[in-house]
């Protein structure tokens, strides 16, 4: 358990320094991710028959029927969630061969959930606008962290091997 805590702390420190010194200052990664999520959410809505689009002037904003509905800001693009998910899997003991496929699959699941979230928030804005703030801040936060927790539990109980059983036993005796 001590190894897990120390590794998680080191990964967190590495994320903070790496983000502040490399990824964050010019916002290129955040901006690209925000635009991609908005574009993908608009495509999903179009595939479902809604008149959704993202304009060149506002590439992070999903519009429905010509009206802006959802702006995907950098704090809401999921980058921190991807890092949180991967940090846990990296810090928790387990076979590297499982980590190599589980981390990208988990990030893809969280990304897909975020695209779905943006699409639903756009519809929420268009049809039930008075509940958007609550759903944005509470409902979808609960769902996103619940899904990440579920992925972590899959990792601990099914893929981490003996490390998961040892960790669970240590927690029960703590």
Kinemage of the C-alpha trace (Angstrom):
@kinemage 1
@onewidth
@group {chain A} dominant
@subgroup {mainchain}
@vectorlist {calphas} color= white
{ca unk a 1} P 0.000 0.000 0.000
{ca unk a 2} L 2.914 2.330 0.756
{ca unk a 3} L 4.313 1.692 -2.739
{ca unk a 4} L 0.935 2.617 -4.238
{ca unk a 5} L 0.679 5.863 -2.250
{ca unk a 6} L 4.266 6.913 -3.055
{ca unk a 7} L 3.878 6.053 -6.747
{ca unk a 8} L 0.544 7.903 -6.942
{ca unk a 9} L 2.081 10.956 -5.240
{ca unk a 10} L 5.048 10.917 -7.643
{ca unk a 11} L 2.724 10.595 -10.651
{ca unk a 12} L 0.575 13.455 -9.363
{ca unk a 13} L 3.621 15.666 -8.876
{ca unk a 14} L 4.838 14.697 -12.361
{ca unk a 15} L 1.422 15.572 -13.818
{ca unk a 16} L 1.316 18.978 -12.111
{ca unk a 17} L 4.844 19.892 -13.174
{ca unk a 18} L 4.427 18.410 -16.664
{ca unk a 19} L 1.161 20.211 -17.235
{ca unk a 20} L 2.374 23.564 -15.919
{ca unk a 21} L 5.714 23.404 -17.715
{ca unk a 22} L 4.834 21.650 -20.949
{ca unk a 23} L 1.221 20.871 -21.721
{ca unk a 24} L -0.607 23.828 -20.179
{ca unk a 25} L 1.167 27.080 -21.017
{ca unk a 26} L 0.125 27.356 -24.681
{ca unk a 27} L -3.124 25.383 -24.194
{ca unk a 28} L -2.626 23.607 -27.540
{ca unk a 29} L -3.466 20.155 -26.181
{ca unk a 30} L -6.463 21.423 -24.205
{ca unk a 31} L -7.744 23.458 -27.130
{ca unk a 32} L -7.358 20.576 -29.584
{ca unk a 33} L -9.095 18.160 -27.230
{ca unk a 34} L -11.970 20.605 -26.577
{ca unk a 35} L -12.494 21.152 -30.312
{ca unk a 36} L -12.363 17.423 -31.008
{ca unk a 37} L -14.945 16.638 -28.316
{ca unk a 38} L -17.290 19.382 -29.591
{ca unk a 39} L -16.890 18.208 -33.191
{ca unk a 40} L -17.492 14.571 -32.278
{ca unk a 41} L -20.531 15.440 -30.135
{ca unk a 42} L -22.005 17.470 -33.021
{ca unk a 43} L -21.406 14.540 -35.388
{ca unk a 44} L -23.128 12.197 -32.929
{ca unk a 45} L -26.125 14.518 -32.750
{ca unk a 46} L -26.265 14.806 -36.541
{ca unk a 47} L -26.173 11.019 -36.752
{ca unk a 48} L -29.213 10.981 -34.476
{ca unk a 49} L -31.059 13.410 -36.745
{ca unk a 50} L -30.463 16.730 -34.973
{ca unk a 51} L -29.313 19.878 -36.785
{ca unk a 52} L -26.025 20.161 -34.903
{ca unk a 53} L -22.823 21.824 -36.002
{ca unk a 54} L -19.595 23.439 -34.869
{ca unk a 55} L -18.553 26.598 -36.674
{ca unk a 56} L -15.050 27.645 -37.645
{ca unk a 57} L -15.494 30.816 -35.563
{ca unk a 58} L -16.448 28.863 -32.426
{ca unk a 59} L -14.883 25.396 -32.847
{ca unk a 60} L -15.445 24.410 -29.199
{ca unk a 61} L -19.153 25.241 -29.246
{ca unk a 62} L -21.864 22.805 -30.281
{ca unk a 63} L -24.859 24.545 -31.835
{ca unk a 64} L -28.307 23.073 -32.335
{ca unk a 65} L -30.592 24.504 -35.022
{ca unk a 66} L -28.253 27.476 -35.384
{ca unk a 67} L -28.205 28.365 -31.665
{ca unk a 68} L -25.153 27.869 -29.427
{ca unk a 69} L -25.917 25.135 -26.929
{ca unk a 70} L -22.703 23.903 -25.264
{ca unk a 71} L -19.214 25.362 -25.036
{ca unk a 72} L -16.528 22.758 -24.261
{ca unk a 73} L -14.076 24.638 -22.079
{ca unk a 74} L -10.635 23.360 -21.276
{ca unk a 75} L -11.578 22.295 -17.717
{ca unk a 76} L -14.376 20.145 -19.192
{ca unk a 77} L -12.482 18.347 -21.949
{ca unk a 78} L -11.605 15.351 -19.778
{ca unk a 79} L -7.810 15.670 -19.864
{ca unk a 80} L -7.571 15.611 -16.070
{ca unk a 81} L -9.900 12.586 -15.961
{ca unk a 82} L -7.652 10.683 -18.377
{ca unk a 83} L -4.623 11.487 -16.238
{ca unk a 84} L -6.459 10.506 -13.049
{ca unk a 85} L -7.557 7.191 -14.526
{ca unk a 86} L -4.137 6.323 -15.958
{ca unk a 87} L -2.338 7.478 -12.808
{ca unk a 88} L -4.300 5.023 -10.693
{ca unk a 89} L -3.678 2.127 -13.066
{ca unk a 90} L 0.028 2.971 -13.313
{ca unk a 91} L 0.399 3.322 -9.541
{ca unk a 92} L -1.521 0.164 -8.706
{ca unk a 93} L 0.530 -3.012 -9.035
{ca unk a 94} L -0.352 -5.377 -11.833
{ca unk a 95} L 0.965 -6.934 -15.023
{ca unk a 96} L 2.270 -4.395 -17.533
{ca unk a 97} L 0.751 -6.407 -20.385
{ca unk a 98} L -2.715 -5.659 -18.965
{ca unk a 99} L -1.880 -2.000 -18.334
{ca unk a 100} L -0.823 -1.554 -21.962
{ca unk a 101} L -4.287 -2.374 -23.288
{ca unk a 102} L -6.453 -1.370 -20.308
{ca unk a 103} L -5.241 2.240 -20.087
{ca unk a 104} L -5.998 3.170 -23.731
{ca unk a 105} L -9.311 1.318 -23.555
{ca unk a 106} L -10.222 3.140 -20.331
{ca unk a 107} L -9.251 6.532 -21.766
{ca unk a 108} L -11.369 5.779 -24.829
{ca unk a 109} L -14.304 4.891 -22.554
{ca unk a 110} L -13.937 8.140 -20.581
{ca unk a 111} L -13.543 10.131 -23.824
{ca unk a 112} L -16.690 8.502 -25.261
{ca unk a 113} L -18.578 9.262 -22.073
{ca unk a 114} L -17.484 12.900 -22.329
{ca unk a 115} L -18.633 13.137 -25.962
{ca unk a 116} L -21.985 11.644 -24.934
{ca unk a 117} L -22.136 14.125 -22.025
{ca unk a 118} L -21.603 17.108 -24.335
{ca unk a 119} L -24.238 15.831 -26.766
{ca unk a 120} L -26.769 15.298 -23.974
{ca unk a 121} L -25.989 18.721 -22.490
{ca unk a 122} L -26.644 20.284 -25.905
{ca unk a 123} L -30.035 18.571 -26.026
{ca unk a 124} L -30.599 19.519 -22.395
{ca unk a 125} L -29.935 23.149 -23.283
{ca unk a 126} L -32.295 23.040 -26.245
{ca unk a 127} L -35.201 21.275 -24.547
{ca unk a 128} L -34.846 21.645 -20.751
{ca unk a 129} L -32.511 24.619 -20.361
{ca unk a 130} L -33.439 25.239 -16.709
{ca unk a 131} L -31.688 21.992 -15.651
{ca unk a 132} L -28.412 22.463 -17.565
{ca unk a 133} L -26.405 23.918 -14.680
{ca unk a 134} L -27.433 21.157 -12.290
{ca unk a 135} L -26.760 18.412 -14.832
{ca unk a 136} L -23.423 19.900 -15.859
{ca unk a 137} L -22.123 20.350 -12.330
{ca unk a 138} L -23.676 17.398 -10.508
{ca unk a 139} L -25.287 14.706 -12.642
{ca unk a 140} L -22.473 14.324 -15.138
{ca unk a 141} L -19.748 14.733 -12.517
{ca unk a 142} L -21.321 11.882 -10.554
{ca unk a 143} L -21.626 9.740 -13.695
{ca unk a 144} L -18.055 10.432 -14.885
{ca unk a 145} L -16.402 9.700 -11.544
{ca unk a 146} L -18.678 6.697 -11.051
{ca unk a 147} L -17.530 5.263 -14.386
{ca unk a 148} L -13.878 5.906 -13.572
{ca unk a 149} L -14.355 4.229 -10.200
{ca unk a 150} L -15.983 1.280 -11.975
{ca unk a 151} L -12.998 0.997 -14.322
{ca unk a 152} L -10.657 1.090 -11.326
{ca unk a 153} L -12.627 -1.713 -9.697
{ca unk a 154} L -12.331 -3.789 -12.860
{ca unk a 155} L -8.580 -3.184 -12.729
{ca unk a 156} L -8.224 -4.090 -9.048
{ca unk a 157} L -10.538 -7.104 -8.993
{ca unk a 158} L -9.965 -8.691 -12.396
{ca unk a 159} L -6.751 -7.507 -14.009
{ca unk a 160} L -4.224 -6.630 -11.303
{ca unk a 161} L -3.766 -10.295 -10.400
{ca unk a 162} L -2.504 -11.099 -6.913
{ca unk a 163} L -1.811 -7.415 -6.235
{ca unk a 164} L -5.546 -6.672 -6.234
{ca unk a 165} L -6.310 -9.430 -3.750
{ca unk a 166} L -3.396 -8.384 -1.516
{ca unk a 167} L -4.458 -4.734 -1.616
{ca unk a 168} L -8.103 -5.591 -0.826
{ca unk a 169} L -6.996 -7.727 2.138
{ca unk a 170} L -4.727 -4.938 3.412
{ca unk a 171} L -7.616 -2.453 3.245
{ca unk a 172} L -9.892 -4.784 5.175
{ca unk a 173} L -7.339 -5.093 7.988
{ca unk a 174} L -6.530 -1.385 8.123
